[in-house]
């Protein structure tokens, strides 16, 4: 304990490791959220536009190959 005649010694201050620039954190967060939101909308739009090729009925040859590969096709009826 220091007596009234002694000056207290100064302890060197270490920089605070948890100091954040909140403006930068907020800006980066909002930028990432916007990019991910727009990417999600783009994926949804492209998924709705691409199934045009899937709307056609399968070719008879494809159906025969698919039926032959089923496990029930090996069991005699």
Protein Blocks (a to p, Z undefined) as FASTA:
>chain_A
ZZfkbccddddddddfkbccfklmmmmmmmmmmmmmmmmmmmmmmmmmmmmmmmpccdfk
lmmmmmmmpmklmpcZZ
